[in-house]
């Protein structure tokens, strides 16, 4: 059995970003004001001498440390663009925001983003409402950053915080042709009612593993962002639209304390792809944690997933997340490209509740394609029939190699626990707990059907270490009932197992495989020395084991 180490600092992200207070009077810096009561003939240097329009504000060349503040509660038509030669210093950012009470609203000029930053950085956009909705706005990002300089060097320091963006192609977009941006923070924002995505970070051409090219962006953190009702493009049949949060070509960072929900309702891709709630592609060293993704949709025959580590994503961790009632998988690990495998990823202490509500053959967890060296450990999946649609806890399609499922808890209501199609190489199940109530076929494995998990184990040598059988079959006696519908992270406490057989010690992954399972369960409770299978740990047991 292979041993795979997690990230050196697995499960950690930089500390939450707190924007510095503006440095009034710093050398050479200026503060400009725009008010609905202003005058474009004034100097704009105080609230009493504010400009009236964004057109006037857009004529200024902004130096490092400058601020442009719009009167809170007012609505301003127009756009602002910062180009190369403006801003540019991470420690003296140009700040665009609001003053007085409330947030100002920007309704952009036709065919332009509300705020556009091109080939420069050292910029913060804070505390604004941005509204699109026109046909022209649906072709643009509401707040847009782009780097098409030929140099691979990344431009430093982008902050978007406290914004509400709707009515655009993308709410917030950050893209590059080669080198992109680093030290990027998107925080405390709501991105909704956009067409293609709430937030997208991308590079035009992907980086292939082993090439000399670098990822476009680095050190990107999304924190406390809600992306919802980004519906998708009903006229786009050749690409996926309607996702919540997308990270592409990112080297280091992640997403935390965020939610994506009710996205993708009007998506219409006919290819074998679709939108996802929260996902990454062509990236590495990401940590996606403490998030929720629910009721996301796809109108194609693919995706509509809650979370995804998709094509070309490696050395990343999905942990402490809740997915529920998505059209597709709760958690997806996949790659369709032999040159861009998904390698070295870990999914741990997540909960999937009643996912795969519309699309077959998806399940709570879906692993397929060119996936290599992955760990899926200490997760809990509760799956249920949806009319005639059978929703397995786990679906595996051909292609994965060296994938370990350890110490998970799989519960279904009249549907198969595991569905797997070959060929599979080095895919192992060890230490998992299974309960399939009223299921006529508990496991479908490479064309064979097994009425119970233990019959599957005996036929395939799954759930075995040497001569020891390490799987468990039985009712977990969840605190919330046989198959509780969980719709919040605190509510995952309903998945605490109460039956004695379900509370027997899980495999010691450190001792057996040299793998650190992490410090806590999905609720943040510290793990005792004798953890149990699944994402939620009985705390009385953990405390008792520590006292011994």
C-alpha angles and dihedrals in degrees: 000000000000122000118218123189119218123231113303089250097024114188097017131117130176115281116277112282118251112188112233119244113264111264104233114206096013111160112288096351122133135196119213126192132206121195136172085235095049134107126230089216090064124089094250092222099122139022089257092053097037125150118245103219142042087228088070092044091052091060092068123095102224118221126203110287096023121134131207112197126187123203110264115245095020128111120229126191118211141050141267125218128190117194139186108298092040125092107344104149117102094203093048103042125184105240125208114188149108135292134201116018124347130351128302119236124226121201104188130228114263114282096011136092116250089242120016125184115187127184095343139080139183087101133136125192112193143172102359138132114221120194128188126157101145123113088250093051090055088066094055143054116254092224111018135189121181136172118192097159112135093235118095089219114120120232112233134236125018121169128182111178137162096007132142112204128180142153101043138104088256124008094216122004131183118182145163143190095211120334112028132172139311134197092039122170126183108180145163094004140134118216112184145147094028122136112231104017144338094229127005129179114185152151121221095232123032124242113238116219112258094024123122091241120103130222111270098234136034138189096019118167127183112193131175095354123150115201113183143155094016090153107192132235114289090199097052107093101159102055138035119261134171104062127146107217125002127184114191129174093003124151108200132348130070149193127289141168090010138122137212119190145156093014128144100033093138099034115130111179110154095194119090093274138079143169126295132201100236121358149146134214135181090010139115142203096025126153115203109186147153094017137131127217120180147157093013116159144207128191093195123075092263143062124353082152129163098224131004140188094192138180116339097005115137144170091017136135132219108192143156094011133138124216124181143168097358121154091237136025122331091221124015129194111181150138129183097187124080089205092052107043123171103241138179098006128153131206113189141160095006129140127218115190120188097330128160091056096161113011130072136230090030127109141177087287123024122190120177149139125018098358117147135186100355134160123210107183143160096002127142122218124187110185129178141184114269104200105294093343114108112212114195123202091234132021122188121185126192122294113044119127129195099003119157126201107196132176096346125148117224121189126174135176108224096326133097119281097213130018116185132170122196161280094064124166121196095348107150137180116202132163096003126144121224136194122169109176113204093349115150091198114031097182135023108195123177094324098320126105124217124192093210136021093243091058088053091051093051092049098045106024091240116148090032134118110188102314095334121105107218104176123098130210121197149090109293091206092223116212089237097051136270098317110000120197104232117201105166136039093245089052090062085086084082086072095065106126116234106178113097094234091053091052099055114123118283123230112288097239094186093055098040103036108009092246123139108218092200136257104278147019127249091280093052094253112149114251117244123220089264108049124178130224119281138037098287120064126204101243098205089060093048092051092046093050090051092053092055 
